[in-house]
Amino acid sequence: MIRCSFLLDTDTQQLIGFSFRGHANDAESGNSIVCAAVSSAAYLTANGITDVLHVPARVSEQDGLLTVQVSNTAAQQCGPLLESLRLHIIGLKEQYPKQICMRNKEV
């Protein structure tokens, strides 16, 4: 299962990042359309934040885990990208409820 956590600032409740972990386990490794869709959306968002908006972000990538977090002051600037990602994951979760778990996490 892919676990999608959207990081919210404790005080403002603004999106300040995300952390995605795991695999969909719906196909052989490298053949999962769910993993591909989630990964593509996550990397698009990360690249939009760091390489298009040029916002400094904490980015951590390990096998099966991607975390991106911006500062509270950058939350408004990155908000549209992060909200777009959240809406996209909601849509994927509706299509693939057994492969995606989604939650908000205050940080």
C-alpha positions as CSV (number, residue, x, y, z in Angstrom):
1,M,0.0,0.0,0.0
2,I,1.2,3.5,-0.8
3,R,0.9,5.7,2.3
4,C,0.5,9.4,1.4
5,S,0.9,11.9,4.2
6,F,0.2,15.6,3.6
7,L,2.2,17.8,6.0
8,L,0.3,20.6,7.6
9,D,1.7,23.5,9.6
10,T,0.3,23.0,13.1
11,D,-0.5,26.7,13.6
12,T,-1.8,27.8,10.2
13,Q,-3.0,24.4,8.9
14,Q,-1.4,25.3,5.5
15,L,0.1,22.5,3.4
16,I,3.9,22.6,3.7
17,G,4.8,19.3,2.1
18,F,4.2,15.6,1.7
19,S,5.7,12.2,2.5
20,F,4.9,9.2,0.3
21,R,6.0,5.7,1.3
22,G,5.5,2.2,0.1
23,H,4.4,0.4,-3.0
24,A,1.0,-0.4,-4.4
25,N,1.7,-4.1,-4.8
26,D,-0.9,-4.4,-7.5
27,A,1.6,-5.7,-10.2
28,E,5.1,-6.9,-10.6
29,S,7.8,-4.5,-9.6
30,G,8.1,-1.8,-12.4
31,N,4.7,-2.6,-13.8
32,S,2.3,-0.9,-11.4
33,I,0.2,1.9,-12.9
34,V,-0.7,3.1,-9.4
35,C,2.9,3.4,-8.3
36,A,3.7,5.1,-11.6
37,A,0.9,7.6,-11.3
38,V,1.7,8.5,-7.6
39,S,5.4,8.7,-8.3
40,S,5.0,10.8,-11.3
41,A,2.8,13.3,-9.5
42,A,5.1,13.4,-6.5
43,Y,8.2,14.1,-8.6
44,L,6.4,16.6,-10.7
45,T,5.4,18.5,-7.6
46,A,8.9,18.3,-6.0
47,N,10.5,19.5,-9.2
48,G,7.9,22.3,-9.5
49,I,8.8,23.5,-6.0
50,T,12.6,23.3,-6.3
51,D,13.4,23.8,-10.0
52,V,10.5,26.0,-11.2
53,L,9.6,28.1,-8.2
54,H,13.2,27.9,-6.8
55,V,11.9,27.4,-3.3
56,P,14.3,25.9,-0.9
57,A,12.9,22.6,0.4
58,R,14.0,19.7,2.5
59,V,13.9,16.7,0.1
60,S,14.6,13.2,1.2
61,E,14.5,10.2,-1.1
62,Q,15.1,6.6,-0.1
63,D,13.9,3.4,-1.5
64,G,10.1,3.6,-1.4
65,L,10.0,7.0,0.4
66,L,9.9,10.5,-0.8
67,T,9.5,13.5,1.5
68,V,9.3,17.1,0.5
69,Q,8.9,19.9,3.0
70,V,9.0,23.7,2.6
71,S,9.2,26.4,5.3
72,N,6.1,28.0,6.8
73,T,7.0,31.2,4.9
74,A,7.0,29.4,1.6
75,A,3.7,27.6,2.2
76,Q,1.6,30.2,0.4
77,Q,3.9,30.2,-2.7
78,C,3.9,26.4,-2.9
79,G,0.3,26.0,-1.9
80,P,-1.2,25.6,-5.4
81,L,1.2,22.9,-6.3
82,L,0.7,21.0,-3.1
83,E,-3.1,21.3,-3.3
84,S,-3.0,20.1,-6.9
85,L,-1.0,17.0,-5.7
86,R,-3.5,16.4,-2.9
87,L,-6.5,16.6,-5.3
88,H,-4.7,14.2,-7.7
89,I,-4.0,11.7,-5.0
90,I,-7.7,11.9,-3.8
91,G,-8.8,11.0,-7.3
92,L,-6.3,8.1,-7.5
93,K,-7.4,6.9,-4.1
94,E,-11.0,6.8,-5.3
95,Q,-10.0,4.7,-8.2
96,Y,-7.6,2.5,-6.2
97,P,-8.8,2.4,-2.6
98,K,-6.9,-0.8,-1.8
99,Q,-3.5,0.6,-3.0
100,I,-3.5,4.1,-1.5
101,C,-3.9,5.3,2.1
102,M,-4.0,9.1,2.6
103,R,-3.9,11.3,5.7
104,N,-3.0,14.7,6.9
105,K,-0.1,15.0,9.4
106,E,0.5,18.1,11.5
107,V,4.2,19.1,11.8
